[in-house]
Amino acid sequence: MPKFIPALLFAAGLAAAQTPLSFEVASVKPGGPMDPAAIMAGKMRIGMKIDAARVDIGMLSLSDLIRIAYKVKSYQIQGPEWMTAERFNISAKLPDGAKEDQVPEMLQTLLAERFKLAIHRQSKEQNVYALIVAKGGPKMKPAEPEDPKADPVPAAAGIRMSGDIQGKGMVVAGGANGNQTKMTMNNGMMHMENSKLPITGLVEMLSRFVDKPAVDMTELKGEYQVGIDLSMEDLRNVARASGMGGAMMLAGAGPAPGGAPAEASDPTSSIFTSVAQLGLKLEPRKLPIDLIIVDHLEKLPTDN
């Protein structure tokens, strides 16, 4: 064998290893404003759906896309505030033989190519809320066991909504674990009842309603039935922060005025009261957090 052949093979293998994964083809289009009526009618898709050959993403912000691409929580991303405002629809074809767990890396490539995303990583000590077990222990019921005869929950199936939040309640279904959230309104409060929520999901939910990131320090495993009561002010704050103020009409809350997320020093905040009723506590602490720092990002993608 000529001496240069092994060197060529090594170089080819090294180049292949360094080539980032990417979608075979992808269409990226602005999603426009959130339309509650279209969502309820099933005409506006929210979230990400993956099948054997395609990835379909509906009405996600650039902040959402970065979170999925780099497998981090929302509070771990630092960048311009407008990242949460504009929403996009993406339809992409997977390469032959691609696996679902490779989609985040392909999304990284898409963000770099189409939105010119550049990031760096940094660990920084931050003020957070540590979610801990309160005295007396947790008061949540374990999730009901799965029915072995039920159809399996499709992976990454996106979010589906049904019902009427002002009537018998609206059900939001979606996610790989099959959790369903039923939302009802009563006396100006929204009650959210989750059928199958892991603690990681609870922490992600709580982080949207409080003024600092929530971090799981409960050491609790498994999935639980979790009920949370939220005031209209809590709902307006999270809608405004996520760029979904218009969608608050789903809750009959009207436009989202100014305001700040709840703080632990406010004993009347509905979110801290709800957490206490679960036998848990949000305790202010300082902890090192791994961050994704956005150095550059375009507001609009390059042409399809």
ZIPE-V38613 format. One record per residue. N is the residue number from 1. OMEGA is omega as a letter, one per 40 degrees, with the letter a starting at -180 (999 if undefined). NEAR is the number of other C-alpha atoms within 10 Angstrom. D_CENTER is the distance of its C-alpha to the mean C-alpha in whole Angstrom. Layout:
N&OMEGA&NEAR&D_CENTER ; N&OMEGA&NEAR&D_CENTER
//
This chain:
1&i&5&54 ; 2&a&6&54 ; 3&a&7&52 ; 4&a&9&50 ; 5&i&10&48 ; 6&a&11&46 ; 7&i&11&45 ; 8&i&11&44 ; 9&i&11&42 ; 10&a&12&40 ; 11&i&12&39 ; 12&i&12&38 ; 13&i&11&36 ; 14&i&11&35 ; 15&i&11&34 ; 16&a&11&32 ; 17&a&10&30 ; 18&i&9&29 ; 19&a&8&28 ; 20&i&11&24 ; 21&i&19&23 ; 22&i&22&22 ; 23&i&20&22 ; 24&i&12&25 ; 25&a&13&24 ; 26&i&18&22 ; 27&a&13&22 ; 28&a&18&19 ; 29&i&18&20 ; 30&a&16&19 ; 31&a&17&17 ; 32&a&12&19 ; 33&i&16&18 ; 34&a&18&16 ; 35&a&15&19 ; 36&a&17&19 ; 37&i&13&22 ; 38&i&11&21 ; 39&a&18&17 ; 40&a&17&20 ; 41&a&12&22 ; 42&a&14&20 ; 43&i&11&21 ; 44&a&17&17 ; 45&i&21&15 ; 46&i&21&11 ; 47&a&19&9 ; 48&i&23&10 ; 49&a&20&14 ; 50&i&18&16 ; 51&a&15&19 ; 52&a&13&22 ; 53&a&14&23 ; 54&i&18&20 ; 55&i&19&17 ; 56&a&21&16 ; 57&a&20&13 ; 58&i&21&13 ; 59&i&22&12 ; 60&i&21&9 ; 61&i&21&10 ; 62&i&23&12 ; 63&i&22&9 ; 64&a&19&6 ; 65&i&23&9 ; 66&i&23&10 ; 67&i&18&7 ; 68&a&18&8 ; 69&a&19&11 ; 70&i&14&12 ; 71&i&12&10 ; 72&i&15&9 ; 73&a&18&7 ; 74&a&18&7 ; 75&i&18&11 ; 76&a&17&12 ; 77&i&20&12 ; 78&a&15&15 ; 79&a&15&17 ; 80&a&13&18 ; 81&a&11&17 ; 82&i&13&17 ; 83&a&20&14 ; 84&a&19&12 ; 85&a&18&15 ; 86&i&19&16 ; 87&a&22&14 ; 88&i&19&15 ; 89&a&20&16 ; 90&i&17&16 ; 91&a&18&19 ; 92&i&21&20 ; 93&i&18&22 ; 94&i&23&22 ; 95&i&15&25 ; 96&i&9&28 ; 97&a&8&27 ; 98&a&15&23 ; 99&a&12&21 ; 100&a&16&17 ; 101&i&8&17 ; 102&a&14&18 ; 103&i&19&16 ; 104&i&19&13 ; 105&i&18&17 ; 106&i&19&18 ; 107&i&20&15 ; 108&a&20&16 ; 109&i&19&20 ; 110&a&23&19 ; 111&i&20&17 ; 112&a&17&20 ; 113&a&14&23 ; 114&i&17&22 ; 115&i&17&20 ; 116&a&18&22 ; 117&i&18&19 ; 118&a&15&21 ; 119&i&18&19 ; 120&a&9&21 ; 121&a&12&20 ; 122&i&12&21 ; 123&a&12&21 ; 124&i&12&22 ; 125&a&10&23 ; 126&i&14&21 ; 127&a&16&21 ; 128&i&22&18 ; 129&i&26&19 ; 130&i&21&19 ; 131&a&22&19 ; 132&i&19&22 ; 133&a&21&24 ; 134&i&18&27 ; 135&a&9&30 ; 136&i&8&31 ; 137&a&11&28 ; 138&a&17&25 ; 139&a&16&26 ; 140&i&15&23 ; 141&i&14&24 ; 142&i&15&23 ; 143&i&17&21 ; 144&i&11&24 ; 145&a&8&25 ; 146&i&10&24 ; 147&a&8&27 ; 148&a&7&28 ; 149&a&6&29 ; 150&i&7&26 ; 151&i&7&25 ; 152&i&12&22 ; 153&i&13&18 ; 154&a&15&17 ; 155&i&16&15 ; 156&a&18&12 ; 157&a&19&14 ; 158&a&19&11 ; 159&i&19&11 ; 160&a&19&15 ; 161&i&19&16 ; 162&i&15&20 ; 163&a&15&22 ; 164&a&16&23 ; 165&i&18&22 ; 166&a&15&25 ; 167&a&10&27 ; 168&i&12&26 ; 169&i&17&23 ; 170&a&21&20 ; 171&i&19&18 ; 172&a&16&14 ; 173&i&17&14 ; 174&a&22&11 ; 175&a&18&10 ; 176&a&12&12 ; 177&i&15&14 ; 178&i&17&15 ; 179&i&20&14 ; 180&i&21&15 ; 181&i&23&15 ; 182&a&20&18 ; 183&i&23&18 ; 184&i&20&22 ; 185&i&22&23 ; 186&i&10&27 ; 187&i&6&29 ; 188&i&13&26 ; 189&i&17&23 ; 190&i&20&20 ; 191&i&18&20 ; 192&a&20&17 ; 193&a&18&18 ; 194&a&23&16 ; 195&a&20&18 ; 196&a&23&16 ; 197&i&22&14 ; 198&a&20&14 ; 199&i&21&14 ; 200&i&16&11 ; 201&i&13&9 ; 202&i&20&12 ; 203&i&20&11 ; 204&i&17&8 ; 205&a&12&9 ; 206&a&22&12 ; 207&a&20&11 ; 208&a&22&10 ; 209&a&26&14 ; 210&a&23&16 ; 211&i&17&17 ; 212&i&21&16 ; 213&i&22&14 ; 214&a&26&14 ; 215&a&23&15 ; 216&i&18&16 ; 217&a&14&20 ; 218&a&15&21 ; 219&i&9&22 ; 220&i&13&21 ; 221&i&9&20 ; 222&a&11&20 ; 223&a&23&18 ; 224&i&20&19 ; 225&a&19&20 ; 226&i&23&18 ; 227&a&20&19 ; 228&i&20&18 ; 229&a&19&20 ; 230&i&20&19 ; 231&i&17&21 ; 232&i&18&21 ; 233&i&22&21 ; 234&a&22&18 ; 235&i&21&16 ; 236&a&27&18 ; 237&a&23&16 ; 238&i&20&13 ; 239&i&19&14 ; 240&a&21&16 ; 241&a&17&13 ; 242&i&18&11 ; 243&a&19&14 ; 244&a&21&14 ; 245&a&21&17 ; 246&a&18&19 ; 247&i&22&17 ; 248&i&20&18 ; 249&i&15&21 ; 250&a&17&19 ; 251&a&21&20 ; 252&a&13&23 ; 253&a&17&22 ; 254&a&14&24 ; 255&a&14&23 ; 256&i&20&21 ; 257&i&11&24 ; 258&a&9&24 ; 259&a&11&22 ; 260&i&16&21 ; 261&a&19&18 ; 262&i&21&20 ; 263&a&18&22 ; 264&a&17&23 ; 265&i&9&27 ; 266&a&9&26 ; 267&a&11&28 ; 268&a&11&27 ; 269&a&18&23 ; 270&a&20&22 ; 271&i&23&19 ; 272&i&24&21 ; 273&i&16&24 ; 274&i&17&21 ; 275&i&21&20 ; 276&i&16&24 ; 277&i&16&25 ; 278&a&18&22 ; 279&a&16&25 ; 280&a&22&22 ; 281&i&22&22 ; 282&a&25&20 ; 283&i&14&23 ; 284&i&17&23 ; 285&i&13&23 ; 286&a&12&23 ; 287&i&15&22 ; 288&a&12&21 ; 289&i&17&18 ; 290&a&17&17 ; 291&i&19&16 ; 292&a&22&15 ; 293&i&16&18 ; 294&i&16&18 ; 295&i&13&22 ; 296&i&14&22 ; 297&i&19&20 ; 298&a&15&21 ; 299&a&13&20 ; 300&a&15&21 ; 301&i&19&21 ; 302&a&12&25 ; 303&i&8&27 ; 304&999&9&26
//
